């Protein structure tokens, strides 16, 4: 049965190799089952229900990728998008988490439509590389600010807007220790370095009496408080078009870039650079985003951590299927998830931020008409505490700078149209 479903022999692999690859991928991305609920809890979402939704959404996404695309690529609620959901849409704009879930669901529908039609390629090819890289880096800086805030390293200050907190406090010391452990373990290529760092800080805090221990195993918490709670009517308001676009835009480029990178890493890419079964992979991702919103979590997307499983020999959807099963098994770890303090997950956020910030190295720094919009895009996200505003400022500045410099041909019609729409949005809505 497994041979018929996943074509193991044709991909020169076997069941044992695929299962080991699945375990490897799961351990490298399992931190999301602890980090995602803690982030969405900031949006007033119930921690236990989000924990369950995270596991279920990840499992369903992995199963879709396994059966629709037969790729060893795992999915889970995406980092950056969950922060935008909690701190941008809910915390910053004041919308309810139900409306935010509605925005995620609608963005998934649009992603599904453009994945089936050739629109996706037109959009991806239209956006200049410098903006794509800047958006990824900007999200990284956004995550870094949230991580430092959760750790108590950065605090508000009425005179200077921000300042450093008490650097000798327990949360700050533990966050610094956790970050050092994660970076050291990842440098040494220790499997599951991020989750090990989170657990070490948690154990130390429990032993020191700074955190209560709620246990490890229990029956899965109810998903009912967040299941099918998205507010589609509220999400269809004119003022939320930018929010829907931000979810769609980031997922579109993040997913496409991840798939291409993993296809190259795994040797799936054809000599002409095309990726077989790409449509199935994109449909899996867009459907996972919709289902994730329905069960009660932020955008579900493909994880670059899947590269660890590919390096371990994963070549088919059986790897992704194994990851999905492990996520379902993680449903029984809710007490452990509840025992992890915010300052223990902050180092994981900061580590992911470091990885995302490297996108700035691919900006054309010798061309100021490319570099300036990229910098504006990247720094606007943390400074305005909004991924959507960062994207908007990036498009507006790119089109404006290029036109002012007389480089009209560099501005793709899609970029020009989006820039004009963003200007209108700020003029009408603010």
VEXSE-432970 format. One line per 3 residues: number of its first residue (from 1); their letters; for each residue y, z, x of C-alpha. Coordinates in nm, 2 decimals, padded with zeros to 4 digits. Layout:
NUM> a> Y/Z/X; ...
***
This chain:
1> xxx> 00.00/00.00/00.00; 00.24/00.09/00.28; 00.16/-00.23/00.46
4> xxx> 00.24/-00.43/00.15; 00.56/-00.24/00.08; 00.71/-00.23/00.43
7> xxx> 00.53/-00.50/00.63; 00.44/-00.27/00.91; 00.23/-00.51/01.12
10> xxx> 00.49/-00.79/01.09; 00.75/-00.55/01.23; 00.52/-00.43/01.51
13> xxx> 00.50/-00.07/01.40; 00.27/00.18/01.23; 00.28/00.47/00.99
16> xxx> 00.29/00.75/01.26; 00.58/00.58/01.44; 00.78/00.54/01.12
19> xxx> 00.73/00.90/01.01; 00.84/01.03/01.35; 01.14/00.81/01.34
22> xxx> 01.22/00.94/00.99; 01.20/01.30/01.11; 01.43/01.22/01.41
25> xxx> 01.69/01.06/01.18; 01.68/01.35/00.94; 01.73/01.61/01.21
28> xxx> 02.04/01.43/01.35; 02.21/01.40/01.01; 02.08/01.71/00.83
31> xxx> 02.41/01.89/00.90; 02.55/01.71/00.60; 02.35/01.93/00.36
34> xxx> 02.56/02.22/00.49; 02.89/02.05/00.56; 02.93/01.85/00.24
37> xxx> 02.90/02.14/00.00; 03.15/02.35/00.21; 03.40/02.06/00.20
40> xxx> 03.37/01.98/-00.17; 03.39/02.36/-00.25; 03.75/02.32/-00.14
43> xxx> 03.79/02.10/-00.45; 03.67/02.39/-00.67; 03.32/02.23/-00.71
46> xxx> 03.03/02.48/-00.74; 02.87/02.51/-00.40; 02.50/02.53/-00.51
49> xxx> 02.53/02.24/-00.75; 02.70/02.02/-00.48; 02.43/02.13/-00.23
52> xxx> 02.16/02.00/-00.47; 02.37/01.68/-00.55; 02.40/01.61/-00.17
55> xxx> 02.02/01.63/-00.12; 01.95/01.42/-00.43; 02.21/01.15/-00.36
58> xxx> 02.09/01.12/00.00; 01.73/01.09/-00.11; 01.81/00.83/-00.37
61> xxx> 02.02/00.63/-00.12; 01.74/00.64/00.14; 01.48/00.52/-00.12
64> xxx> 01.71/00.23/-00.23; 01.75/00.12/00.13; 01.37/00.15/00.19
67> xxx> 01.27/-00.06/-00.11; 01.56/-00.30/-00.15; 01.63/-00.39/00.21
70> xxx> 01.33/-00.25/00.41; 01.55/-00.11/00.68; 01.52/00.22/00.88
73> xxx> 01.87/00.32/00.77; 01.94/00.65/00.60; 02.22/00.73/00.36
76> xxx> 02.41/01.05/00.26; 02.75/01.15/00.14; 02.99/01.02/00.41
79> xxx> 03.20/01.23/00.64; 03.57/01.15/00.60; 03.53/01.03/00.25
82> xxx> 03.43/01.38/00.14; 03.73/01.52/00.31; 03.96/01.27/00.14
85> xxx> 03.79/01.36/-00.19; 03.85/01.73/-00.15; 04.18/01.76/00.04
88> xxx> 04.35/01.43/-00.05; 04.26/01.34/-00.41; 04.20/01.69/-00.55
91> xxx> 04.40/01.92/-00.32; 04.69/01.68/-00.23; 04.73/01.48/-00.55
94> xxx> 04.63/01.75/-00.79; 04.36/01.56/-00.97; 04.05/01.73/-01.10
97> xxx> 03.72/01.68/-00.91; 03.58/01.51/-01.23; 03.85/01.24/-01.20
100> xxx> 03.78/01.21/-00.82; 03.41/01.15/-00.90; 03.52/00.89/-01.15
103> xxx> 03.71/00.71/-00.88; 03.40/00.72/-00.65; 03.19/00.57/-00.94
106> xxx> 03.43/00.29/-01.01; 03.47/00.21/-00.64; 03.09/00.18/-00.63
109> xxx> 03.09/-00.06/-00.92; 03.35/-00.28/-00.74; 03.15/-00.26/-00.42
112> xxx> 02.84/-00.37/-00.60; 03.02/-00.67/-00.75; 03.17/-00.79/-00.42
115> xxx> 02.84/-00.74/-00.24; 02.67/-00.97/-00.48; 02.95/-01.23/-00.47
118> xxx> 03.09/-01.38/-00.14; 03.41/-01.17/-00.19; 03.29/-00.91/00.06
121> xxx> 03.28/-01.15/00.36; 03.63/-01.28/00.27; 03.78/-00.93/00.26
124> xxx> 03.60/-00.82/00.58; 03.71/-01.13/00.77; 04.07/-01.10/00.64
127> xxx> 04.15/-00.76/00.78; 04.25/-00.77/01.15; 04.02/-00.58/01.39
130> xxx> 04.31/-00.35/01.50; 04.35/-00.22/01.15; 03.98/-00.17/01.10
133> xxx> 03.95/00.03/01.42; 04.27/00.23/01.34; 04.14/00.33/01.00
136> xxx> 03.82/00.46/01.15; 04.02/00.65/01.42; 04.27/00.78/01.16
139> xxx> 03.99/00.92/00.95; 03.87/01.09/01.27; 04.21/01.25/01.32
142> xxx> 04.21/01.36/00.96; 03.88/01.53/01.00; 04.00/01.69/01.32
145> xxx> 04.29/01.85/01.14; 04.06/01.98/00.86; 03.82/02.12/01.12
148> xxx> 04.09/02.31/01.31; 04.23/02.44/00.98; 03.89/02.57/00.87
151> xxx> 03.84/02.73/01.20; 04.18/02.90/01.19; 04.30/02.72/01.50
154> xxx> 04.57/02.54/01.31; 04.78/02.73/01.05; 05.09/02.65/00.84
157> xxx> 05.43/02.74/00.97; 05.76/02.70/00.77; 05.96/02.62/01.08
160> xxx> 05.73/02.38/01.27; 05.50/02.27/00.98; 05.20/02.37/01.18
163> xxx> 05.12/02.62/01.46; 04.81/02.77/01.62; 04.64/03.07/01.46
166> xxx> 04.52/03.39/01.63; 04.31/03.25/01.91; 04.11/03.57/01.97
169> xxx> 03.99/03.59/01.61; 03.62/03.57/01.53; 03.63/03.24/01.35
172> xxx> 03.83/03.07/01.63; 03.60/03.20/01.90; 03.29/03.10/01.71
175> xxx> 03.42/02.76/01.63; 03.51/02.69/01.99; 03.16/02.82/02.10
178> xxx> 02.99/02.60/01.83; 03.18/02.29/01.94; 03.09/02.35/02.31
181> xxx> 02.72/02.39/02.21; 02.72/02.07/02.00; 02.89/01.86/02.27
184> xxx> 02.66/01.99/02.54; 02.34/01.93/02.33; 02.45/01.58/02.23
187> xxx> 02.54/01.50/02.59; 02.19/01.61/02.69; 02.05/01.40/02.39
190> xxx> 01.88/01.70/02.23; 01.75/01.60/01.89; 01.95/01.77/01.61
193> xxx> 02.22/01.90/01.84; 02.48/01.92/01.56; 02.27/02.13/01.32
196> xxx> 02.15/02.35/01.61; 02.51/02.43/01.69; 02.58/02.52/01.33
199> xxx> 02.28/02.74/01.31; 02.35/02.92/01.64; 02.70/03.02/01.53
202> xxx> 02.57/03.13/01.19; 02.29/03.35/01.35; 02.54/03.51/01.59
205> xxx> 02.78/03.58/01.30; 02.50/03.74/01.09; 02.38/03.95/01.38
208> xxx> 02.74/04.07/01.45; 02.79/04.16/01.09; 03.06/03.90/01.03
211> xxx> 02.86/03.70/00.78; 02.61/03.80/00.51; 02.26/03.65/00.52
214> xxx> 02.14/03.52/00.18; 01.79/03.41/00.30; 01.63/03.08/00.38
217> xxx> 01.42/02.95/00.10; 01.45/02.96/-00.28; 01.41/02.74/-00.58
220> xxx> 01.66/02.45/-00.58; 01.99/02.54/-00.75; 02.08/02.37/-01.08
223> xxx> 02.26/02.04/-01.05; 02.38/02.06/-01.41; 02.74/02.18/-01.34
226> xxx> 02.82/01.85/-01.16; 02.57/01.61/-01.30; 02.74/01.32/-01.50
229> xxx> 03.07/01.50/-01.49; 03.28/01.21/-01.36; 03.59/01.14/-01.57
232> xxx> 03.60/00.76/-01.59; 03.89/00.75/-01.83; 04.11/00.96/-01.60
235> xxx> 04.01/00.75/-01.30; 04.13/00.43/-01.48; 04.49/00.56/-01.47
238> xxx> 04.73/00.32/-01.30; 04.83/00.58/-01.05; 04.47/00.62/-00.92
241> xxx> 04.43/00.25/-00.83; 04.52/00.34/-00.47; 04.26/00.62/-00.47
244> xxx> 03.98/00.38/-00.59; 04.09/00.13/-00.34; 04.08/00.38/-00.06
247> xxx> 03.72/00.49/-00.14; 03.62/00.12/-00.17; 03.80/00.00/00.14
250> xxx> 03.67/00.28/00.37; 03.32/00.25/00.24; 03.33/-00.13/00.27
253> xxx> 03.42/-00.14/00.63; 03.24/00.17/00.73; 02.92/00.05/00.58
256> xxx> 02.95/-00.31/00.71; 03.03/-00.19/01.06; 02.74/00.06/01.05
259> xxx> 02.49/-00.19/00.93; 02.59/-00.45/01.19; 02.57/-00.19/01.47
262> xxx> 02.23/-00.06/01.36; 02.10/-00.42/01.31; 02.20/-00.50/01.66
265> xxx> 02.05/-00.17/01.80; 01.72/-00.23/01.62; 01.69/-00.60/01.71
268> xxx> 01.71/-00.71/01.35; 02.01/-00.94/01.40; 01.94/-01.32/01.42
271> xxx> 02.05/-01.52/01.73; 02.34/-01.66/01.53; 02.47/-01.31/01.46
274> xxx> 02.37/-01.29/01.09; 02.18/-01.00/00.95; 01.87/-01.07/00.74
277> xxx> 01.85/-00.89/00.40; 02.21/-00.78/00.44; 02.28/-00.83/00.07
280> xxx> 02.00/-00.59/-00.02; 02.14/-00.33/00.22; 02.49/-00.36/00.08
283> xxx> 02.35/-00.34/-00.28; 02.16/-00.03/-00.18; 02.48/00.13/-00.04
286> xxx> 02.70/00.04/-00.34; 02.43/00.16/-00.59; 02.39/00.48/-00.39
289> xxx> 02.77/00.54/-00.41; 02.75/00.51/-00.79; 02.44/00.73/-00.82
292> xxx> 02.59/00.98/-00.59; 02.90/01.01/-00.81; 02.68/01.04/-01.12
295> xxx> 02.48/01.33/-00.97; 02.80/01.50/-00.85; 02.90/01.42/-00.49
298> xxx> 03.15/01.21/-00.30; 03.07/00.85/-00.17; 02.72/00.80/-00.04
301> xxx> 02.70/00.56/00.25; 02.49/00.45/00.55; 02.47/00.68/00.85
304> xxx> 02.52/00.57/01.21; 02.28/00.86/01.30; 02.00/00.63/01.18
307> xxx> 02.03/00.49/01.54; 01.83/00.79/01.66; 01.54/00.70/01.44
310> xxx> 01.56/00.34/01.54; 01.55/00.45/01.91; 01.24/00.65/01.82
313> xxx> 01.07/00.33/01.70; 01.17/00.30/01.34; 01.16/-00.06/01.22
316> xxx> 01.10/-00.06/00.84; 01.20/00.11/00.52; 00.92/00.36/00.57
319> xxx> 01.15/00.55/00.81; 01.43/00.56/00.54; 01.17/00.67/00.28
322> xxx> 01.06/00.96/00.51; 01.42/01.07/00.55; 01.46/01.07/00.17
325> xxx> 01.15/01.28/00.12; 01.28/01.53/00.38; 01.62/01.55/00.19
328> xxx> 01.43/01.64/-00.12; 01.24/01.91/00.07; 01.58/02.04/00.19
331> xxx> 01.66/02.13/-00.17; 01.47/02.46/-00.11; 01.71/02.56/00.17
334> xxx> 02.01/02.66/-00.06; 02.02/03.03/00.05; 02.05/02.92/00.41
337> xxx> 02.33/02.68/00.32; 02.51/02.96/00.14; 02.49/03.18/00.45
340> xxx> 02.68/02.93/00.68; 03.05/03.01/00.71; 03.32/02.74/00.72
343> xxx> 03.40/02.81/01.09; 03.03/02.72/01.17; 03.06/02.38/01.01
346> xxx> 03.41/02.31/01.16; 03.27/02.22/01.50; 03.05/01.96/01.34
349> xxx> 03.36/01.81/01.17; 03.55/01.81/01.50; 03.25/01.65/01.68
352> xxx> 03.24/01.37/01.42; 03.62/01.33/01.46; 03.58/01.27/01.84
355> xxx> 03.32/01.00/01.77; 03.55/00.82/01.52; 03.86/00.84/01.73
358> xxx> 03.71/00.62/01.99; 03.79/00.32/01.76; 04.14/00.32/01.92
361> xxx> 03.99/00.19/02.24; 03.93/-00.14/02.07; 04.29/-00.19/01.96
364> xxx> 04.48/-00.47/02.14; 04.73/-00.25/02.33; 04.88/-00.54/02.52
367> xxx> 05.00/-00.69/02.19; 05.26/-00.45/02.04; 05.24/-00.63/01.70
370> xxx> 04.88/-00.52/01.69; 04.91/-00.18/01.85; 05.21/-00.05/01.65
373> xxx> 05.05/-00.10/01.30; 04.73/00.05/01.44; 04.91/00.37/01.56
376> xxx> 05.10/00.40/01.24; 04.77/00.37/01.04; 04.60/00.63/01.25
379> xxx> 04.87/00.90/01.27; 04.98/00.86/00.91; 04.64/00.99/00.78
382> xxx> 04.66/01.34/00.93; 05.04/01.37/00.91; 05.04/01.28/00.53
385> xxx> 04.70/01.44/00.48; 04.60/01.12/00.30; 04.36/00.84/00.40
388> xxx> 04.50/00.62/00.12; 04.86/00.65/00.26; 04.73/00.57/00.61
391> xxx> 04.57/00.25/00.48; 04.88/00.16/00.28; 05.12/00.22/00.57
394> xxx> 04.90/00.02/00.80; 04.90/-00.29/00.58; 05.27/-00.27/00.51
397> xxx> 05.36/-00.23/00.88; 05.12/-00.50/00.99; 05.26/-00.76/00.76
400> xxx> 05.62/-00.66/00.81; 05.60/-00.65/01.19; 05.41/-00.98/01.22
403> xxx> 05.66/-01.15/00.99; 05.96/-01.00/01.17; 05.81/-01.12/01.50
406> xxx> 05.77/-01.47/01.37; 05.39/-01.45/01.38; 05.34/-01.56/01.02
409> xxx> 05.00/-01.72/01.09; 04.85/-01.39/01.19; 04.90/-01.25/00.84
412> xxx> 04.60/-01.34/00.63; 04.69/-01.40/00.26; 04.47/-01.10/00.16
415> xxx> 04.67/-00.87/00.40; 05.00/-01.00/00.26; 04.90/-00.95/-00.10
418> xxx> 04.78/-00.60/-00.03; 05.09/-00.51/00.16; 05.31/-00.63/-00.13
421> xxx> 05.10/-00.44/-00.38; 05.13/-00.12/-00.17; 05.51/-00.17/-00.16
424> xxx> 05.52/-00.21/-00.54; 05.30/00.10/-00.58; 05.55/00.32/-00.37
427> xxx> 05.85/00.17/-00.56; 05.70/00.23/-00.91; 05.48/00.54/-00.86
430> x> 05.61/00.69/-00.54
***
